[in-house]
């Protein structure tokens, strides 16, 4: 009986002894792979951080004239021009030696006690191109380099508390996959007079309605997305609506030819492309009218240039009038005028906002976690930080009470972005609150480059 009990253990022991050397080499191989991956991630983080630190930035303020008759379509065209400036690391040298990352821009709407300002933060080397693109779409605006308004804002939360203030910050994410669009300005224009209904009006009303001592900052970081997003989106649509993935033709052509020869007396021959088109048409007919509209809207939206996007809101006020509910719900509610139960909408990223309750995991150190989140949102807003590209970067920039894994980007098309951020038309109800220029500019200043590399060529 005892021998039968220990027999399986003996078999396992004999197996381990026999293949012990194999296990050793396997363990060494696994450890080596892990260490190489850690080194690669760490090296990439180091080189990418150096590349980011070398970028020179400038802040442009858009001063709006009394009369603006352009719709958000003009801003969409501007964003298409920005998308054309996309850079990417295309080879080993650019990725691992130079640490190149895709550059990003920041579109900002800021309310200083109800007075609203529009800003665009851009890499300095693209500043003239950005100005030229703005003037091309909005000839009457005034674009000027200004000092970063965050330079006069405390960099530490302790300084804010000492001055009798408090802050709240959050980030927004989409409720559904980003292939589902939000309601864009095109829908507003379809059912309303183009200039009578400006979709930015509700948001500006919220920003203009704050008290004199309050400050509300809205930051939209955009980074041009590559063509791989469109490919992914098309696959998602095919899967969503039951389309079969097209298989590469191998020896099927001969089989199709023989089949058509045999069945020719009974039915008209069908060939590959025509057959696929017929199947596609039949499948489309089976969809409900709502599903047909949905697929049309999605396909039209993903056909436009798109941006990886991060929306961040930051609120500051004296403790005596600090209103966290306004900060949490007011901006989100205004932005969600673009929501649709069929398409998409925004929600707060609860993992990133500066609000933690004891019921939230891990249920401990609530005050310390809140403080860590406040310091991170302040730092991220001030530096217009995109999420780290590598796992090592997220680990090395984490805090013991706040891991740097909570920010996430989503993809918006130029039409979606132009709906949220654009130069408001004169019919917007908050017109008295928007910082405007009194005189009308006759046109953009001379000498601005038309192409992105024109200013660089002049230097060479």
N, C-alpha and C positions, 0 to 999 in steps of 0.2 A: 504493500500500500504506500509506504514512504517512498519507495523507488518510483512509483507511478506519479507521485506528487512532484518530485523534483526532476522528472524527465523533461518537461517543457523548458524549465530553467536551464538545464544542462545543454539542450539544443541551442537556446539563445546564446549561451556563453560560448559554446563551440563556434557559433557563427561569428560572434564579435571577435574572438581570438583569431579566427581564420582570416577575417577581412579587416583586422585592426589597422593595417597600413593604408588600406583604401580609405577608411574613415578619417585617418589623419590627413591624408592629402585632400580629401573632400572638404574637411574643416578649414584647412589652410587656403584652399581655393575660395571658399565662401567668405572668409575673413578678408582675403585680398580684394575680392570684388567690392565688399562693403567699404573698405578703406579707400580704394580708388574712387568710388562714387562720392565719399565724403570729401576727399581731396578736390575732386572736380567741382563739386558744389561750392566748396569754400573758395576755391580759386576764382570761379565765376563771380561769386559775390564780391570778392575783393576787387576784381578788375571792373565790374559793372559799377561798383560804388565810386571808384576812381573816375570812371567816365562821367557819371552823373555829377560828381563834384566839379568837374572841369567845364560843365555847361554854364555859359553866361546867360542870365535871364533879364528880361525887361518887362515892365508893367505898362500897358497902354490903357489910357482911359478914353472911352467913347463919349464925347459930349454931343448931345442931341439937340438939333435945332427945333424951333417952334413948330415947324411943319415937316412931317415925314409921311409920305404917301406910299411908301413901299410896304409890301406884305412880307410875311416870313419867307416867302419864296426867294427873296433877295439874300437872306441869311443862309438859306440852303445852298445857294450858288457859292457864297463865300466859303462855306464849310467844304464844298467840293474842291475849291482851290487849296484849302489847308490840307485836305487828304492827299493831294498831289505832291505834298512835301514829305511824304512818308519815307523814312529810312529804315533799314533792317540789316542785321549782321548776316551777310550772304556766304561767308567762308570762314575757315578755321582762324585765320589771322584776325578778322574783325570781331569774331565772337570770343575767342579765348585769349588773345593777346591785347587787343584794344578794348575789349569789354563793351562793345557798342550795343546800345539798346535803342528801341524805337522812341523817338522824341514825342513829347506830349505837350498839350496846351491847357490852359485853365480859363474857362469862361466864368465870370463872376458878376453877381448882382449883390450890391452891398447897401444896406440901409443904416445911415448914421442918424439916429433919432428921427426917422421918417423921410430923410432926404436920400434919394436913391441914386447910386452911381453904377455905371457899367464899366467893367474892366476886362481886358484880355491879357493874360500873362503868356509870353512867348519866348522861345529861345532867341537871344539877341541877334543871331545871324539871320533869322527869318523875320525880324521886326519890320523891315522896309517892305518885304513881300506881303506881310499881313496888313500893313497900312494901305498898300496899293490895292489889295483885294477888297478891303472895306470901302475905300473911296470909289472903287469901280461899281459897287452895288449901292452905296449910300453916298452920293456925291456931296450932299449938304452937311454931313457930320464933320466933327472935328476930332482928330485922333492925335493924342500927344503922349509923350513919355512922362510918367509921373513917378514919384517916390512910392515905394510899397507902403500902403497904409498899415500893414502889420508891423512895420518898423517901430511905430509908436505904441504898439500894444505889448503888454507884459509877456515875457517868454516863459515864465513859470507861474503855476497856479498859486503859489504862496504870495506872489506880488499882487495878484488879483484879489485874494482874500484880505490882504493888508489894506487895500484901497476900498474895502467895503463892497466888493462885487462878487459875482459868482458866474459860472458859465455852464452851458449845456451844449453838447454836440452829438451829432448822429450822422449816419450814412444811410442812403436809400438803396434798395435793391428791387428788382422786378419780382412779381408774384409768380409768374410763369416763365417758361423758357424764353430766351430773348428773341427767338424767331417770331413770337407773337408780338405784333406792334402795339404801341399805345395809339390813341386817337390823335391824328396829326392835323396840322393846320389845313390840309387839303379838304378834310371833312368839314371844318368850320367854314371854309370858303364855299363849299358845295351848297350848304344850306343857308348861308347868311351872305349879306353883301360883304365883299372882300374887306373893306376898310371899316365897316360898322362894327364888326366883331373881331377884336384882336384877342387871341387866346392867352396872351400874357397878362391881360388886365387884372384877373383875379389875384394872381401872384403879386403884382405890383401893389394892389390894394392892401394886401397883408403886410408887405414890407413898409408901405407908407403909413400904416396905422399904428406903429409903435410909438412909445413915449420918447421924449427928447433924450433921456439918459440911456435908452436901450440901443443896442446894436445887433443887427441880424446880418450874417454873412452867408451867402449861398455860393458854393463852388462846384463847378462842373468840369472835371478833368476829362480830357478826350485824347485818345491815342489811336491813330489810324490803324484799322484792322487790315490784315492781309487777305488775299484771295481765298485762303483756306476756310474762312468763315462762310463764304457763299457756298462752298462745296459741302460743308457740314450742314448748313441750313437746308440745302436741297435734299440731302439724304434724310434729314429729319422729316421733311414734308412727305417724301416718298413713303417713309415708314408710317407716318401719321395717317395717311389716306390709303394705305394698303397697296401702293404701287410696288410692283416687283422690281428688284434691282436688275438692270440690264446685264446679261451675261455676254462675255466676249464670244464672238463667233469662232468656232473651231472647225469641226468636220460637219457642221450642221447644214452648210450650204448645199452639199451634195444630196443629203437626205431630203432637204426641202425641194430640190430640183426633181428628184425621183417621185416624191409625193405628188407634186403638181402634175407630172406626166401621167401618173396612174389615175388621178382624180379629175383630170381635165375634161373628160366627157360629161361629168356630173356637176362640177362647180368651177367657177372662175378661179384661176391660179392666184394665190396670194404670196407676196414676197415679203422679206423681213421687215423693211421700214414701213411699208403700207400696213402690214399686220399689226405692228406695234402701235401705229397711229390709230388704227381702228380700236384696239384694246384700250388705249388711253381715252378715246372718245366715249366708249361704252362705260368705262369706269367713272368718267366725269358725270355722265347722265344719271348714274346711280346715287350721286351725292344729293343731299337736300339743297334747296336754294341758299340756306344759311351757310352750309358747308362750302358751296361754290363761291359765295362772296368771301368767305374766310380765306380760302386758298388763293383767290385772286389778290386779296389784300396782302397776304404774306409774301407771295411771289413778287408783287410790285415793290414791296418794302425791301426785300433782300436784294433786289436788283440794283439798289442805290449804294453808293459808297457808304461804309459804316465805320464806326469808331468804338473802341473799347472805352467804356465810360465808368466814371465813379462820381456820384453826387454826394456832396458833404455839406451839412448845415451846421452853423456855429452861432450861438446866441450868448450875449453878454449883457448884464444889467446889474445895477445896485441891488443888494439883498432886499431892500425895502420894497422894491417893485418887481423882483425877479418872478417870472411866470413860466414855470417849466411846462405847463400844459400848452401854452402858446407855442413854445419852441418845438414841442413834440408833435402837436396836432395841426397847428396853423399852417406851416409851410407845406407839410405833407398833404393836407387837405386841398391847398391851392394847386399843388402840382397834380393831384389826382383828378382835377377836372378833365385831364386827358385820358382818364381810365375808361375801361369798357369791360363789362362782364364777359363779353365774347372774346375780346383780345387780351390786353394786358393792363397792369396798373402797378403802382409803386407801394412799397411798404417800408417801414423802418427796419434797418439791420439791427436787431435787438442785441446781437453780440458785440456791436461796435459802439452803441450809444452809451452816454455817460449816466446810465441809470441801472442800478443793480438792486435787486431785492433778495431777501434771505431765502425766498423760495427757489431762486435760480441756483442751479448747480455751480460750484460745489457747496453752496450754502454757508460758507465760512468767510471771514475777513471781508465783510461787505463794504465797509468804509474804505479799506485799503484798495479794494478792487475798483471802486468808484473813482478814487483819487488817481489811480494808475490810468484809467480810461480817460479821465479829463486831461491829464498831462499828455497822453498820446494824441488825442484829438486836437489839442492846441498845437502840438509839434507838427502833426500831419497837415493841418490847415495852413499854418505859417509857411511850411516848406512845399506845399502843394504835392504831397507825397502820393505816388502810386504804390500799390502793393509790391512787395519784393518779388522778383522773378524766380528766385531759387529757394529751395527748402532751407538751405544753410542761412540765407539772408533773413528768412523769417525767424529762424531759431536764434541767431546772433543778435537780432534787434528786439527780442522779446524781453518782457519784464516778468519777474517771478509771480506778480499778481495780474499780469495781462499779457498773454501770448499774442505775438504779432501775426495771427493767422485769420483774423476776423474780417478784414477789409476784402471786398471782392468786386471785381469789375463785371459789367455786362455790356452787351453790344446794342447800340442804337444807330439807326440810319441817319443820314443827313437831314431827312424830313422830320424825324422825331426830335432831333436836337434843335433844329430851327424852330420847332413849335414851342419848346421850353425856353430857349434863349434867342432873342432877336431884338432889334431896335424897335421900340413900341411906336405905333402909329399915333397921330395927333388926337385921335378919338378916344384914346385910353383915358379912363376916368381919373387916374392918378396923375395926369399931366402936370399939375402944379407942384408935385412932389419930386418929379424926375429932374435931376440936374441937367439943365439945358444951356445952350449958347444963345445969346440974344440975336447975333447977326447971322445971316445965311451965307454959307460959303459958296462961291461960284464954281468950285471944282477942286480936285486934288492938287497939291503942290507939284510943281514940275520936278523932274529928275528922279522920281521914284522908279525903281526897276520893275519891269513887267514880268521877268522870269526870275526864278528862285536863285539862280547862280550868277545873275548879272552883276551884282555888287562885288562878288568874289572875283569875277573875271576882270573887273576894272582895277582891282588891286594888283593882279598878276602882270 
